Amino acid sequence: MAYGPDQILEGAGNSDYERYIRTVELLNLQPQPETWKHRDELLFTVVHQSSELWLKHCTAEAIQAVEHLKKDEIRAALRLFPRMMLDIKFCHDALDMLEQMSPWDYQQVRRALGHGSGFDSPGMNSIRKAIPGLGVEFKRLLAAANLDLVQLFVRHTEFEDIYLLAEALVELDERMYLWRHRHFKVVERSIGLKVSGTQGTPVEILARLNTFTFFPELWDARTDLTNYAIAEEGEN
């Protein structure tokens, strides 16, 4: 294939942009019109494929952040957290598009999904495996500083890096929680509550999963800190 003088990459496409991004392959990964059971298969697929890419990126950043923390490079790890937050936000916001389908239109799309389920999402499963490693390193750093969580919050100006890490973990946990809750409400809005999903899983199970947090001790520490403050006030 002949390329123009300003195009230097090889591969399918009419420009280096198309070849590097591999748009020919990428834009053929969605169901084609002649195969659609409903035209919203394109909408459904784009939302989920793009979310898988953002989750792939989020997982890569979480793994790198763990590596930084293992070397006590807290600031370097903290620089990656805003990226993870945005990855989750993009997945959360993409769910707005699914609500552009009517409940009946979703039923038509659902026929094309087989037994596909969000429980099988490689991106979701990979980030769920990566996030706990951040907590392991946080606990190690906390122990090395000879601190418990209440004292970390009380003395946060003395241990600012560890404190900022604690708050970043809570925010990441909260973002994941809000995304799962948003997903549950989209599912409920699409197919109802007292029914089963594509794998036969009752929708109510999704509701129970909404109570899960990656770092419960960081949430419980808020209660402990409040009780600590009340006790301190009683002594004065």
C-alpha positions as CSV (number, residue, x, y, z in Angstrom):
1,M,0.0,0.0,0.0
2,A,1.4,3.4,-0.9
3,Y,1.4,6.1,1.8
4,G,1.6,9.9,1.5
5,P,4.9,11.5,2.4
6,D,3.6,12.7,5.7
7,Q,2.3,9.2,6.7
8,I,4.9,6.9,8.1
9,L,3.1,4.0,9.8
10,E,2.0,0.8,8.2
11,G,-1.3,-0.9,8.6
12,A,-5.0,-0.5,7.6
13,G,-6.4,3.0,7.3
14,N,-5.8,6.2,5.3
15,S,-3.7,8.0,7.9
16,D,-1.2,7.4,10.7
17,Y,-4.0,8.3,13.1
18,E,-6.2,5.5,11.8
19,R,-3.3,3.1,11.8
20,Y,-2.1,3.9,15.3
21,I,-5.6,3.9,16.8
22,R,-6.5,0.9,14.6
23,T,-9.9,2.5,13.8
24,V,-10.7,0.0,11.0
25,E,-10.7,-2.8,13.5
26,L,-12.1,-0.8,16.4
27,L,-15.2,0.4,14.4
28,N,-15.9,-3.1,13.2
29,L,-16.1,-4.5,16.8
30,Q,-19.8,-3.4,17.1
31,P,-22.7,-5.4,15.7
32,Q,-23.4,-4.3,12.1
33,P,-26.8,-3.1,11.0
34,E,-27.6,-6.2,9.1
35,T,-27.2,-8.3,12.3
36,W,-29.2,-6.1,14.7
37,K,-32.1,-7.5,16.5
38,H,-32.7,-3.8,17.5
39,R,-30.9,-0.7,16.4
40,D,-30.0,0.1,20.0
41,E,-27.5,-2.8,20.0
42,L,-25.1,-0.2,18.8
43,L,-25.8,2.1,21.7
44,F,-25.6,-0.8,24.2
45,T,-22.3,-2.1,22.7
46,V,-20.6,1.3,22.5
47,V,-21.4,2.0,26.2
48,H,-20.0,-1.4,27.4
49,Q,-17.0,-1.5,25.1
50,S,-15.9,2.0,26.1
51,S,-16.4,1.1,29.7
52,E,-14.2,-1.9,29.4
53,L,-11.4,0.3,28.0
54,W,-11.7,2.8,30.8
55,L,-11.6,-0.1,33.4
56,K,-8.6,-1.5,31.6
57,H,-6.8,1.8,32.1
58,C,-8.1,2.1,35.7
59,T,-6.6,-1.3,36.5
60,A,-3.3,-0.4,35.0
61,E,-3.1,2.8,37.1
62,A,-4.1,0.9,40.2
63,I,-1.4,-1.7,39.7
64,Q,1.2,1.0,39.1
65,A,0.1,2.9,42.2
66,V,0.6,-0.3,44.2
67,E,4.1,-0.6,42.8
68,H,4.8,3.0,43.9
69,L,3.5,2.4,47.4
70,K,5.6,-0.7,47.8
71,K,8.6,1.6,47.3
72,D,7.2,4.2,49.7
73,E,6.6,6.6,46.8
74,I,3.3,8.0,48.1
75,R,3.3,11.2,46.1
76,A,3.9,9.3,42.8
77,A,1.0,6.9,43.7
78,L,-1.3,9.8,44.6
79,R,-0.8,11.4,41.1
80,L,-2.4,8.3,39.6
81,F,-5.6,8.5,41.7
82,P,-7.3,11.3,39.8
83,R,-6.9,9.2,36.7
84,M,-8.6,6.3,38.4
85,M,-11.4,8.5,39.6
86,L,-12.0,9.8,36.1
87,D,-12.0,6.3,34.6
88,I,-14.8,5.3,37.0
89,K,-16.6,8.6,36.4
90,F,-16.6,8.0,32.7
91,C,-18.1,4.5,33.3
92,H,-20.7,6.0,35.6
93,D,-21.7,8.8,33.2
94,A,-21.9,6.4,30.3
95,L,-24.9,4.7,32.0
96,D,-26.9,7.9,31.2
97,M,-26.9,6.7,27.6
98,L,-28.5,3.4,28.5
99,E,-31.5,5.2,29.9
100,Q,-32.1,6.6,26.4
101,M,-33.5,3.1,25.6
102,S,-37.1,2.5,26.6
103,P,-37.7,-0.6,28.7
104,W,-39.3,-2.3,25.7
105,D,-36.4,-1.4,23.4
106,Y,-34.0,-2.9,26.0
107,Q,-36.1,-6.1,25.9
108,Q,-35.3,-6.4,22.2
109,V,-31.6,-5.8,22.7
110,R,-31.6,-8.3,25.6
111,R,-32.5,-11.0,23.1
112,A,-29.1,-10.6,21.5
113,L,-27.1,-10.8,24.7
114,G,-27.3,-14.6,25.3
115,H,-26.3,-15.1,28.9
116,G,-24.0,-12.1,29.0
117,S,-23.9,-10.4,32.3
118,G,-22.1,-7.5,34.0
119,F,-20.8,-10.1,36.5
120,D,-18.6,-11.4,33.6
121,S,-17.0,-8.0,32.8
122,P,-13.2,-8.5,32.6
123,G,-12.7,-4.8,33.4
124,M,-14.9,-4.9,36.5
125,N,-13.3,-8.1,37.7
126,S,-9.8,-6.8,37.1
127,I,-10.3,-3.5,39.0
128,R,-12.0,-5.4,41.9
129,K,-8.8,-7.5,42.1
130,A,-6.4,-4.6,41.8
131,I,-8.0,-2.1,44.4
132,P,-7.4,-4.3,47.5
133,G,-3.6,-4.1,46.9
134,L,-3.8,-0.4,47.5
135,G,-5.3,-1.1,51.0
136,V,-2.6,-3.6,51.8
137,E,0.1,-1.0,51.2
138,F,-1.8,1.7,53.0
139,K,-2.0,-0.5,56.1
140,R,1.7,-1.3,55.9
141,L,2.6,2.5,55.7
142,L,0.3,3.2,58.6
143,A,1.9,0.5,60.7
144,A,5.4,1.7,59.8
145,A,4.4,5.2,61.1
146,N,3.1,3.6,64.3
147,L,-0.3,5.1,63.8
148,D,-3.9,3.9,64.1
149,L,-6.6,5.5,61.9
150,V,-8.0,7.9,64.5
151,Q,-4.5,9.2,65.3
152,L,-3.8,9.6,61.6
153,F,-6.8,11.9,61.2
154,V,-6.0,13.8,64.4
155,R,-2.4,14.3,63.4
156,H,-3.0,14.6,59.7
157,T,-0.8,17.6,59.3
158,E,2.2,15.7,60.6
159,F,1.6,12.7,58.3
160,E,0.1,14.5,55.3
161,D,1.1,12.0,52.6
162,I,-0.4,9.0,54.4
163,Y,-3.5,11.1,55.3
164,L,-3.9,12.1,51.6
165,L,-3.6,8.5,50.6
166,A,-6.3,7.5,53.1
167,E,-8.6,10.1,51.7
168,A,-7.8,9.0,48.1
169,L,-8.7,5.5,49.0
170,V,-12.0,6.6,50.5
171,E,-12.8,8.6,47.4
172,L,-12.0,5.7,45.1
173,D,-14.2,3.5,47.2
174,E,-17.0,6.0,47.1
175,R,-16.7,6.3,43.3
176,M,-16.9,2.6,42.9
177,Y,-19.9,2.4,45.2
178,L,-21.8,5.2,43.4
179,W,-21.1,3.5,40.0
180,R,-22.4,0.2,41.3
181,H,-25.5,1.9,42.7
182,R,-26.0,3.8,39.4
183,H,-25.7,0.5,37.5
184,F,-28.3,-1.1,39.8
185,K,-30.8,1.7,39.3
186,V,-30.3,1.5,35.5
187,V,-31.0,-2.2,35.6
188,E,-34.1,-1.7,37.8
189,R,-35.3,1.0,35.5
190,S,-34.8,-1.2,32.4
191,I,-36.2,-4.6,33.6
192,G,-37.7,-4.1,37.1
193,L,-36.7,-5.4,40.5
194,K,-38.5,-8.7,41.1
195,V,-37.0,-10.4,38.0
196,S,-33.8,-12.1,37.0
197,G,-31.0,-10.8,34.7
198,T,-29.5,-12.4,31.7
199,Q,-27.7,-15.1,33.8
200,G,-30.8,-15.8,35.9
201,T,-29.4,-13.7,38.8
202,P,-32.2,-12.0,40.7
203,V,-31.9,-8.2,40.5
204,E,-32.3,-8.0,44.3
205,I,-28.8,-9.5,44.6
206,L,-27.4,-6.5,42.8
207,A,-29.1,-4.3,45.5
208,R,-27.4,-6.3,48.3
209,L,-24.0,-5.9,46.6
210,N,-24.4,-2.2,46.9
211,T,-23.5,-2.4,50.5
212,F,-20.0,-3.6,49.8
213,T,-17.0,-1.4,50.4
214,F,-13.3,-2.1,49.7
215,F,-12.0,-0.2,52.8
216,P,-14.7,-0.6,55.6
217,E,-12.1,0.3,58.2
218,L,-11.6,3.7,56.7
219,W,-15.3,4.4,56.8
220,D,-15.6,3.0,60.4
221,A,-12.8,5.4,61.4
222,R,-15.2,8.3,60.9
223,T,-17.4,7.0,63.7
224,D,-14.4,6.3,65.9
225,L,-13.1,9.8,65.3
226,T,-16.4,11.3,66.2
227,N,-16.5,9.3,69.4
228,Y,-12.9,10.3,70.1
229,A,-13.9,14.0,69.7
230,I,-16.9,13.6,72.0
231,A,-14.9,11.9,74.7
232,E,-12.2,14.6,74.4
233,E,-14.9,17.3,74.8
234,G,-16.2,15.5,77.9
235,E,-12.8,15.7,79.5
236,N,-12.5,19.4,79.1
